[in-house]
């Protein structure tokens, strides 16, 4: 029986134009990754559940898509959970596999599993879809691509320098000028917490500080007070709220604020190193900015924290982020593997390029030449030319049916094909082709060689 | 707690070399698809279960991976099935989504859902993974890529001609010369069944005939007898068993054998048209062969049937196949949409290219130049050169740590990086770089411009 077809909420079909634009972004990023020495890996769409579960917190566990075991899966169901109809408890006994939730945990698993084949430091990139059972909303999907580059096995700060250059290179190549690469350091945040006597409230403190942009100074202070940070401590924060100016002058202020914290000093040193190197090397179109309120997934990062924002005139959340983490692979039993990585927010980058009209006109690999089909003999004559055009990389095709000329021309118009070729008895006799430019209406009767150069 | 990490059976990790080789195949096929006027679409990894279920037969339904509903899924479980612990019956009530099993049904769903946006005839290609809960074995995986090109909305035989050219173009571009494109036509098989009085046993008949290569004439006859085809009918088949020679001479024999079948005559006409066109147009490296035993998914195909075999010296099943089907979208309520399509067997093509050593040497986008890291000042000087190399598309990197020279050189060796660059005080002073060719051991102290041209 006929069904009205649809797709699951939070998923998307991509039409040819959308695929072409997405691949343009992928290929630009891929190209930059490779010139920077990153190499691609790919991992399976689903992992054993125990590889993923427990790695993203309780909320994450809930959002992981689980795959039902095949066959008579109930025969192995946990009977206690079954009898009590407890979904959560039943799941592990009827589902052994789950869809990838991000690329980081599968990468950690990959590194540990293949550690003997890998030459460290290992620079890998990975561009693959991930799945999350999140409530779908504007710009948030249940299936979306992630795009990550990481280095594991080196603590060198040159990596941080290179990642800033990499962001700059990718966004410049995408012609998306004026992005801001914000940087902070976990050690700065720890240092501040230490100085104001709130080391034990680091998370509460950073969560509140992170809101400075949105809710303003007073509300941030209120929230901190509410979380039990002392008035005295908050008073010590005052210089932070007014921190501004160049990277260097902010560094200078931080030196004063954090003079009592060894960890804070270390953070300042790292930031200063990175900033000096970037100043020496220069950026193409991006700007580097120190932002001491930047926290992101703080528990995860141990050093640098990155976030990229779109040019100021575009309303959009961050289009990239990352940082350094000191123990990526510990969850799988391999200790002391330091890593640092960044990711690109593909869907948001797509929207920004769309809004600013930055996709190249040639992005859609459309057919360039359509040969009108007037009959068998003419079609065969046309296909010989089409063979030659294709071998020269010109996308071309024959209208498959001997339909009315008007219908065929309409087809070319609707598909925005720039050239059509007409072949009749005259053309076959004189071994020529009548080429029509659909934009100008101009027509030329030319031999094949000239046709090719006109189309090119 | 530490786990020993692994991946689900039937799935694979791909290391950088494998990813590079796979993408080389994808990109070659993608390029050919586009010059032939095919446009890419992408569909979600999972579909609503009712889009997929019932489309692949009972066996197929069993092999579809089902995704468990999120949250307290048992609260909506079918209570009858729950009480009787009937897995099959329970599934639809606790799982609404399922992983894509092939690209054909999602394509049909796409065409129906987007019919008002599509300009027909619609030539689409799609390269995406599919999932099957098959028993994993050598060369059979639970996650693998399919690679399909189809045209819907035209009954023209020029499409069949173009698909043969497309196969030829792709395999020639992959340097895989000597493949055989076998062709048959459903109408020929129906005609033969008709002539021998076994029209009602078409499937049994073709299943037996399909085995001619493997089990030989006598066993095929035995099987047909066993299935109730008369001795008299089988006797009429005799000329088929000895059918050989050129496409044209086989066509001539078929004309005699099928003289009494109108449908058979129609099939012959179609094959002859295709063969004449291909003879006129020529193929680059492939051969076209008529194979009346070729059946594939017979119930599915209504006209041409294709199958591609690897060059004779390679032991490998078919590396591609396809055909014409007359009612792709009927399952979703859109009638009379004729289609024809082909697919490429990616994993087998990979194995064949590997066996014949046909991957280009440059397929692996390895780092070409590694700069040895002697310290901060040297590293910064190196990064300025690296910036320039990268902007010229040369994959290059700085060793991140100031490790012992021997360790850094070993790293270059293990990764098979062809050039290293050494920068010390002397080089910085004279604004030069010492370039070492790792294969020959040759060293040159050169300015940046010369370094670039030497590496290129």
Interface residues (C-beta under 8 A of the other chain):
Chain A: X2 X3 X4 X5 X6 X7 X8 X11 X12 X13 X14 X15 X16 X19 X20 X22 X23 X34 X35 X36 X37 X39 X40 X41 X42 X43 X44 X45 X46 X47 X48 X50 X51 X62 X63 X65 X66 X67 X68 X70 X71 X72 X73 X74 X75 X77 X82 X85 X86 X87 X88 X90 X91 X94 X95 X96 X97 X99 X109 X110 X112 X113 X114 X117 X119 X121 X123 X124 X129 X131 X133 X143 X151 X154 X155 X156 X158 X159 X161 X162 X165 X169 X277 X280 X281 X331 X332 X333 X365 X366 X367 X373 X379 X380 X383 X384 X387 X389 X390 X393 X394 X395 X396 X397 X398 X400 X401 X411 X414 X415
Chain B: X2 X3 X4 X5 X6 X7 X8 X11 X12 X13 X14 X15 X16 X19 X20 X22 X23 X34 X35 X36 X37 X39 X40 X41 X42 X43 X44 X45 X46 X47 X48 X50 X51 X62 X63 X65 X66 X67 X68 X70 X71 X72 X73 X74 X75 X77 X82 X85 X86 X87 X88 X90 X91 X94 X95 X96 X97 X99 X109 X110 X112 X113 X114 X117 X119 X121 X123 X124 X129 X131 X133 X143 X151 X154 X155 X156 X158 X159 X161 X162 X165 X169 X277 X280 X281 X331 X332 X333 X365 X366 X367 X373 X379 X380 X383 X384 X387 X389 X390 X393 X394 X395 X396 X397 X398 X400 X401 X411 X414 X415
